[in-house]
Amino acid sequence: MECISLLGNQGPLTPVWVPDETHEAIRDLVRAREVANDGLRKARQHLQSFLLRHGRIYAGRAPWTRVHSRWLAIQSFEHPAQNIVLAEYIQAIEDAAVRLDRLTKQVAEAMASWSMGPVVEAYQAMRGVALITAVTFVVEIGDVRRFDSAPQLMAYLGLVPSESSTGDRVRRGGITKAGNVRARRVLIEGAWTYRFPARVSREIEARLDGLPRSVREIAWKAQIRLCARYRKLVMAGKTKTVAVTAIAREMAAFLWAIGQEVAPAKTA
């Protein structure tokens, strides 16, 4: 991948990042997995809607667990056609889950030979940034070193407040939502994990193994700050969604900092 600077009549224009063929291929794979994930979600919605229409409501704690699967297995209807519908919906969910799992494994395997693999691993030091979140961020944004500063990256992601100013009056609104939708979405999803107190879980501890000390320190600093900031924003009267969006914005800044510490691997 490379950045190309264009020259115009008014001087140098904004550099344009051009992904290489491998980057585009990995991005296609990640987006295919996203489609599979959407397919699983829709298949589950179809089954839930069917059961709800017939008054079959699962009373358990969480759906799509082993207990929920056993509950689905004992459901039956008087008319044979409805039993066929139930079986088809369940089969559709199982097929979608197999496809999603297959593509997830393909994404994980592709990281071993990809130049951006070390960057993906480093990003996973962050809380709320597991493999899929990290690789999605990388395939959509590329090398964050192309941004001169963290605020520039946050603006590119559309996570900064919009502004409507007239004269001396400055009015700020919601986030601009400019830039890449997928990268912004995964950051906001990951930001929800900062609702809980800072701690290094076993999963995160395993992901920290082998990473540079500087990356581990940035990730822990992010946990301390963002967990406290979420509580502060909520206590100040901000809605949870507004607080989470603010956390996602700062997550981008910490990812930018990690991206300065770990360079992509050199390719032959």
C-alpha positions in Angstrom: 0.0 0.0 0.0 1.2 3.5 -0.6 0.2 7.2 -0.3 0.2 9.3 -3.5 0.4 13.1 -3.2 -1.3 15.0 -5.9 -0.4 18.4 -7.1 -2.9 21.0 -8.3 -3.1 24.6 -9.3 -3.6 25.6 -5.7 -0.6 23.6 -4.4 -0.3 20.1 -3.0 -3.6 18.3 -2.4 -4.4 15.8 0.3 -2.4 12.5 0.0 -4.5 9.6 -1.3 -3.9 6.2 0.2 -3.8 3.3 -2.3 -4.2 -0.2 -0.9 -2.2 -3.0 -2.6 -3.7 -6.2 -4.0 -3.2 -8.2 -0.9 -4.9 -5.6 1.3 -7.9 -5.5 -1.0 -8.1 -9.3 -1.0 -8.1 -9.4 2.8 -10.7 -6.6 2.9 -12.9 -8.7 0.6 -12.5 -11.7 2.9 -13.4 -9.6 6.0 -16.4 -8.1 4.3 -17.6 -11.6 3.2 -17.5 -12.6 6.8 -19.5 -9.5 7.7 -22.1 -10.6 5.1 -22.2 -14.1 6.7 -22.6 -12.5 10.2 -25.6 -10.5 8.8 -27.0 -13.7 7.4 -26.9 -15.4 10.7 -28.5 -12.5 12.4 -31.3 -12.4 9.9 -31.9 -16.2 10.1 -32.2 -15.9 13.9 -34.7 -13.0 13.5 -36.8 -15.0 11.1 -37.0 -17.9 13.7 -37.8 -15.5 16.6 -40.5 -13.8 14.6 -42.1 -17.1 13.7 -42.1 -18.3 17.3 -43.4 -15.0 18.6 -46.3 -15.1 16.2 -47.3 -18.4 17.8 -46.8 -17.3 21.3 -43.6 -19.3 21.9 -41.5 -17.1 24.1 -38.2 -18.3 25.5 -38.1 -17.6 29.2 -34.4 -18.3 29.7 -31.6 -15.8 30.5 -30.0 -15.6 27.0 -30.9 -17.0 23.6 -28.7 -19.0 21.2 -27.1 -21.0 24.0 -27.2 -24.8 24.5 -30.1 -24.4 26.9 -31.9 -22.4 24.2 -31.1 -25.1 21.6 -32.7 -27.7 23.8 -35.8 -25.6 24.2 -36.0 -25.2 20.4 -35.7 -29.0 20.0 -38.9 -29.7 22.1 -41.0 -27.1 20.2 -43.8 -28.7 18.1 -47.0 -27.6 16.3 -50.2 -29.3 15.5 -50.0 -28.7 11.8 -47.1 -30.5 9.9 -46.4 -27.5 7.7 -45.5 -25.4 10.7 -43.2 -28.1 12.0 -41.5 -28.0 8.6 -41.1 -24.2 8.9 -39.6 -24.6 12.3 -37.1 -27.2 11.1 -36.1 -25.1 8.1 -35.5 -22.0 10.2 -33.3 -24.0 12.6 -31.4 -25.5 9.7 -30.9 -22.1 8.2 -29.4 -20.9 11.4 -27.0 -23.9 11.7 -25.9 -23.4 8.1 -25.3 -19.7 8.6 -23.3 -20.4 11.8 -21.1 -22.9 10.0 -20.4 -20.4 7.2 -19.6 -17.7 9.7 -17.2 -19.9 11.6 -15.5 -21.0 8.4 -14.9 -17.5 7.2 -13.7 -16.4 10.7 -11.0 -19.1 10.6 -10.0 -18.0 7.1 -9.5 -14.4 8.4 -7.4 -15.7 11.3 -5.3 -17.8 9.0 -4.7 -14.9 6.6 -3.1 -12.8 9.3 -0.1 -15.1 9.4 1.2 -14.1 6.0 -0.2 -10.5 5.8 2.1 -7.6 6.2 -0.4 -5.8 8.5 -0.6 -8.9 10.7 1.7 -7.5 13.4 -0.5 -4.4 13.6 -3.6 -6.4 13.9 -2.0 -8.3 16.8 -0.9 -5.1 18.5 -4.4 -3.6 18.3 -5.8 -6.6 20.2 -4.0 -5.4 23.3 -6.9 -2.9 23.6 -10.0 -3.9 25.5 -13.0 -4.2 23.1 -10.7 -4.9 20.2 -10.6 -8.6 19.5 -9.5 -10.2 16.2 -12.4 -9.2 14.0 -12.6 -5.7 15.3 -8.9 -5.2 14.9 -8.7 -6.7 11.3 -11.8 -4.8 10.3 -10.3 -1.5 11.5 -7.1 -2.3 9.6 -8.6 -3.3 6.3 -10.9 -0.3 6.2 -8.4 2.3 7.5 -5.0 0.9 6.5 -1.8 2.1 8.1 -2.7 4.8 10.7 0.8 6.3 10.3 -0.6 8.1 7.2 -2.5 10.4 9.6 -0.4 13.1 11.1 -2.3 13.1 14.4 -4.9 11.2 16.4 -7.5 14.0 16.0 -7.1 13.7 12.2 -7.9 10.0 12.4 -10.9 10.7 14.6 -12.2 13.3 12.2 -11.7 10.8 9.3 -13.8 8.2 11.1 -16.6 10.8 11.6 -16.4 10.5 15.4 -16.0 14.2 16.0 -18.9 16.6 16.8 -20.4 18.5 13.9 -20.4 22.3 14.0 -22.8 25.0 12.8 -21.3 28.4 13.4 -22.6 31.9 12.5 -20.5 34.9 13.5 -19.6 34.6 17.2 -22.1 31.8 17.8 -20.8 28.2 17.8 -23.2 25.4 17.9 -22.0 21.8 18.1 -24.2 18.9 17.1 -23.9 15.1 16.9 -20.9 13.3 15.3 -20.4 14.0 11.6 -20.6 10.3 10.7 -18.2 11.0 7.8 -15.6 8.4 6.7 -15.7 4.7 6.9 -18.9 3.2 8.3 -17.5 -0.2 9.1 -14.5 1.1 11.1 -16.7 3.4 13.0 -19.2 0.7 13.8 -16.7 -1.8 15.2 -15.2 0.9 17.4 -18.6 1.8 18.9 -19.4 -1.9 19.4 -16.0 -2.3 21.2 -16.6 0.9 23.3 -19.4 -0.8 25.2 -16.9 -3.0 27.0 -15.6 0.1 28.9 -18.8 0.2 31.0 -17.2 -2.1 33.4 -14.2 -1.5 35.7 -10.7 -1.7 34.3 -9.1 -5.2 34.5 -7.0 -7.5 32.4 -9.1 -10.6 31.6 -7.6 -13.9 30.8 -8.5 -13.3 27.1 -6.7 -10.0 27.0 -3.7 -11.4 28.9 -3.3 -14.1 26.3 -3.4 -11.5 23.5 -0.7 -9.4 25.3 1.8 -12.2 25.2 4.7 -11.2 22.9 3.7 -7.6 22.3 6.1 -4.7 22.9 6.0 -3.2 26.4 5.1 0.2 24.9 1.9 -1.3 23.3 0.9 -3.0 26.6 1.4 0.3 28.5 -0.8 2.2 26.0 -3.5 -0.5 26.2 -3.6 -0.4 30.0 -3.5 3.4 30.0 -6.5 3.3 27.7 -8.4 1.0 30.1 -7.8 3.2 33.1 -8.8 6.4 31.3 -11.8 5.1 29.2 -13.5 3.1 32.0 -13.3 6.2 34.3 -14.4 8.5 31.5 -17.5 6.4 30.8 -18.6 6.6 34.4 -17.9 10.3 34.5 -20.0 11.0 31.4 -22.9 8.9 32.6 -22.8 10.5 36.1 -22.8 13.9 34.3 -26.2 13.0 32.8 -25.0 11.9 29.3 -27.0 9.0 27.7 -25.2 5.7 27.4 -25.1 6.0 23.6 -23.5 9.4 23.8 -20.9 8.2 26.4 -20.1 5.2 24.3 -19.6 7.3 21.2 -17.2 9.5 23.1 -15.3 6.4 24.3 -15.1 5.1 20.7 -13.6 8.5 19.6 -10.8 8.1 22.2 -10.3 4.5 21.3 -9.4 5.6 17.9 -6.7 7.9 19.4 -5.2 5.0 21.4 -5.2 2.8 18.3 -3.4 5.6 16.5 -0.8 5.6 19.3 -0.4 1.9 19.1 0.0 2.1 15.3 3.0 4.4 15.8 4.7 1.7 17.9 4.2 -1.3 15.6 5.1 -1.1 11.9 3.8 -3.5 9.2 6.0 -6.4 8.3 8.2 -6.0 5.3 7.1 -8.1 2.3 9.4 -9.7 -0.3 
